Amino acid sequence: MTASATATPTDAVTAHPTATLAADGESVGQPTPAGVLSGRALIDDLDARILALVDERMRTAAAIQSSRIAEGGRRLDLKRETEIIARYREALGRPGVTVAMAVLELCRGRV
């Protein structure tokens, strides 16, 4: 996963912490508080780490699928997927099911 070379409105806020940005990227209104900027930086770091973990999970799932298929099995193990969905639901509540389904979808069919 690589970062885009194009600046985003969030990048502009970070570069100019005394202004907030309108949807068109123009600065408006009051300054963005330092706590918001540091919080956004932390969120950006967490998102980068989550994306790296998702990428690692996708590669691991592809290796498992290849092994399963090479040994005459199916590409998917629905019993295992049900266990994963239950784990996410237990940890995150009902939205965990959506998160689990998205993760599983990303990890299917990459072989």
C-alpha positions in Angstrom: 0.0 0.0 0.0 1.4 3.3 -1.0 0.3 6.8 -0.2 -0.9 9.0 -3.0 1.4 11.8 -4.2 -1.6 14.1 -4.5 -2.3 16.5 -1.6 -5.6 16.1 0.1 -7.6 18.7 2.2 -6.4 16.9 5.3 -2.8 17.4 4.2 -3.4 21.1 3.7 -4.9 21.4 7.2 -1.8 19.7 8.7 0.5 22.0 6.7 -1.5 25.1 7.8 -2.8 24.3 11.3 -4.3 27.8 11.8 -7.1 27.3 9.3 -9.8 24.8 8.6 -10.8 24.0 5.0 -14.0 24.1 3.1 -14.9 21.2 0.8 -13.1 23.0 -2.1 -9.9 23.2 -0.1 -10.1 27.0 0.6 -9.3 28.0 4.2 -12.3 29.3 6.2 -13.5 29.9 9.7 -11.6 29.4 12.9 -8.2 27.8 13.4 -8.1 24.0 13.9 -7.1 23.3 17.5 -3.8 21.5 18.0 -5.5 18.7 19.8 -7.6 18.0 16.7 -4.5 18.1 14.5 -2.6 15.7 16.8 -5.7 13.5 17.0 -5.9 13.4 13.2 -2.3 12.5 12.9 -2.9 9.6 15.3 -5.9 8.5 13.3 -3.8 8.6 10.1 -1.2 6.5 11.7 -3.7 4.0 13.0 -5.3 3.8 9.6 -1.9 3.2 7.9 -1.3 0.3 10.4 -4.8 -1.1 9.9 -4.3 -1.1 6.1 -0.9 -2.8 6.4 -2.5 -5.5 8.6 -5.3 -5.9 6.1 -2.7 -6.3 3.3 -0.8 -8.9 5.4 -4.1 -10.7 6.1 -4.9 -10.8 2.4 -1.5 -12.3 1.5 -1.8 -14.9 4.3 -5.4 -15.8 3.2 -4.1 -16.2 -0.4 -1.4 -18.6 0.8 -3.9 -20.6 2.8 -6.3 -20.8 -0.1 -3.5 -22.0 -2.5 -2.5 -24.7 0.0 -6.1 -25.8 0.5 -6.8 -26.0 -3.3 -3.4 -27.8 -3.9 -4.6 -30.4 -1.4 -7.9 -30.9 -3.2 -10.0 -28.7 -0.9 -12.3 -25.8 -1.7 -11.1 -22.2 -2.0 -13.4 -21.1 0.9 -14.0 -22.7 4.3 -17.4 -21.4 5.3 -17.3 -22.9 8.8 -14.1 -21.0 9.4 -15.6 -17.8 8.1 -18.6 -18.2 10.4 -16.2 -18.5 13.3 -14.4 -15.3 12.2 -17.7 -13.4 11.9 -18.7 -14.5 15.4 -15.4 -13.3 16.8 -15.8 -9.9 15.3 -19.4 -9.7 16.4 -18.4 -10.6 20.0 -15.7 -8.0 20.0 -17.5 -5.1 18.2 -21.2 -5.9 18.5 -23.5 -5.8 15.5 -21.2 -3.6 13.4 -18.5 -6.2 13.8 -20.4 -8.5 11.4 -20.1 -5.8 8.7 -16.4 -5.4 9.5 -15.8 -9.1 9.3 -17.7 -9.5 6.1 -15.7 -6.7 4.5 -12.4 -8.3 5.7 -13.5 -11.7 4.4 -14.6 -10.2 1.1 -11.2 -8.6 0.7 -9.4 -11.9 1.4 -11.5 -14.1 -1.0 -10.5 -15.0 -4.5 -7.0 -13.6 -4.6 -5.5 -16.9 -5.7 
